[in-house]
Amino acid sequence: MTEREFDLIPLLEYIDPSVLSYQDWVNVGFALKQEGYTAMDWDVWSQKDTIRYKKGECFKKWDSFQGGSLGTVTGATITQMAKENGWVSEFRMTDEAHELGWNDTIDRDYKIVDKNWLESKEIREPVNWQPVQELITYLETIFNSTDNVGYVTQTYQIDTDNGPVFKPTQGAFDRTAGELIQLLQSCNGDIGAVFGDYKEEAGAWIRFNPLDGKGVKNDNVTDFRYALVESDSMELGKQYALFKELELPIAALVHSGKKSLHAIVKVDARDYQEYRKRVDYIYQICKKNGLDIDTQNRNPSRLSRMPGIMRNGKKQFLIDTNIGKSNYEEWYQWIEDLNDDLPDPEGLAESWDDMPELAPELIKGVLRQGHKLLMAGPSKAGKSFALIELSIAIAEGIKWLGWECTKGKVLYVNLELDRPSALHRFKDVYAAMGVPANNIQNIDIWNLRGKTVPMDKLAPKLIRRSLKKNYIAIIIDPIYKVLTGDENSADQMAHFTNQFDKVATELGCSVIYCHHHSKGSQGGKKSMDRASGSGVFARDPDALIDLVELELTEDLLKLRVDKAKCAIYQRALQERNLAYYQQEVTLDDLESRAQMQQHFEKAINDIMVRKVYYDEIEKVVHAIEISTAWRVEGTLREFAKFKPVNMWFSYPVHSVDTSGVLADIQLEESKPNWQKAKDGRKSKKDKAEERKQKLDTAYGALFDGTTPVSLDELQEYMDGVSERTIRNYIKEHGGFDIKNGIVYQKSK
């Protein structure tokens, strides 16, 4: 792999070839070639365009790309295209985001050590020096016994104005650490007999990462374990002190025999790209804390000074092994924890007499601007419609489920519907709500069906697109499309919900989203325990709105239909024959569907006028028949608990129940035991009717119109019912006879 500023391949994940023009697609290929990638890289990415992709086309065009033929097309072309599609450097979250280069600086402080106050740490040169044992210790610390080790003892000389300079040759790379250790153990102190004789004016070198035994380039490195950190512009004792203060995960620290220390730092990267990032991070932290790093040492195949060797009368010796943090991950987390961007604690007394203003309310008595709201409910609750209703209520500054909403701009992030369906749904809900579309410019819809990414990747894209929009609310529907991790894992869901915090904090707007209930009955649970998955879902938002279905009875539906008809008859009389209404209709009549219908037909003689109202009644009755009833409960962090709201959902809109007929319905699991038992007891008449129905069903299933049905067949069909019980069923029923074990249906 050739060395590059950073890897462009991950950026291609943000560029969809299927939506590019032909020229843009060619530009990507040319940019990849300019930056040293292969035709295979272009081909693999191009295969994502399943319609236009042609096998072999990339390889043919690749050969035709000549330097300068496309002007200034470079890797920056890919970077810009990726930025336009939401890519942001993991190190910087600004509009000028870019991958850190080797000489860039980190924007955060990351100041751990003040070198002006740093005291030198004594480096003790070994008195009874044992070069062979020191080199064995180094090899055992850095390598596995089967690792091929690269080293150099042979040099060539270059004459300079300051005198001769000795440069290392390629050296050897074909022996394992185990072989070298074994030879050292039997060399009688003669390191040259094992590694080859070296010039004391030059010293000797060793490569700190294992090789494949075929060469000494970066491509020959088999495991990206270590990086070299070296500085020759600071006094040695201060270098040592700085390494210790920074807690760098150093596997081996070697005195170079001159003016620098060589720290072999644990990196443990999975691949070359991760190695580059980790080395870059280490170098930047060192620079921030006053250690001027020699950046030429960043290559994984780099040479370092070999301990146990003399150099111009000075020892190249091993100072220490395994100092600082135990590994890179531990050290990285320690650095990040020391340099978090959390606010410092503040004394209450400082604000006691000058309290900050609370955020204004978005939904009065429920949610403040900049806070989070979760709506939870089962699949048939119409949650998406409720969120569209909320979008409209905010845009128009009207009530939602009885709560006043602040007027402002809202972004609805649509993850589920295709674009036409989403747009039509908004228009349908506007119409069903009976709300004039006076402020539709306040609603933006971001249609992402088929283009969704996990929430931790969506959040920065969302923030970038919304920074200048002044939204007061962002609604994300539904969140299962962007869920990251296991919804039953508390720590993974904490990471997921933290993305909503980022959006709310960066944009200063409310974030509203919905989630589904867990399986099973929900009536006996508290509202915050009904959402599926980890309890983090319910405990994270500032407001939880929960929907539970109410069980409707035939009598309740009939009552509602009668009330609706009475209301239409009353309005018809007021509109068409007010004098009759005022003289003939009593208060008692207003409560009777039959009486109001008689008045309607008596007072309005025009058949066509009657039809208009009857058509309206038919539509209203149909809406009632298909409607479901719901109870809205909530758990609020900023406000007192609200009284449950009862509402109807009749596609495509919810409406608050103003009749009060739903108020007395109790959720099944919330009923006291005595009431559950009472509801479970059936009357004798009901039980007799149930037995009769069972017998009718069994006989109807067995009788084919000609062949008689035997008692045994009935008993087999009604599994678990004894012959005696079936005879009692027949006797009680009255519509059957039994003769010789055969059941006959009596003639009517």
Protein Blocks (a to p, Z undefined) as FASTA:
>chain_A
ZZdfbdfklmmmmpcfklpcfklmmmmmmmmmmnopafklmmmmmmmmmmlpcghklmmm
mmmpcghklojacfklmmmmmmmnopacfkbccfkbccddfkbccfblopabdfklpccd
dddddfbdcfklmmmmmmmmmpcfklccdddfbdcddddfkopcddddebjakbcfklmm
mmmmmnnopaklmnopadfklopaddfbdcehlaccfklpcbdfbccdddfkbcfklmmm
mmmmnopacfbdcdehiabccddddfkpablklmmmmmmmmmmmmmmnopacdfklmpmk
bccddehiaeehiacddfbgceajfbfklmmmmmmmmmccbdcdddfklmmmmccddddd
fbghkacghiacdddddfklommmmmmmmmmmmmnopaeehiacdddddddddfkbcfkl
mmmmmmmmmmmnopacfklmmpccddfehiaccfklmmmmmmmmmmmnopabdcdddfkl
mcgcjfkbmklmmmmmmmmmmmmmmnopacdddddddedjfklpcfklmpgcjfklmmmp
mbdcddddddddfklmmmmmmmmmmmmmmmmmmmmmmmlmmmmmcfklmmpmklmmmmmm
mmmmblklmmmmmmmmmmmmmmmmmpccdddddddfkbccddddddddddfbdcddfkop
mmmpccfklpcfklmmmmmpccfklmmmmmmmmmmmmmmmmpgolaccdfklmmmmmgoi
afklmmmmmmmnopacceehiacdddZZ
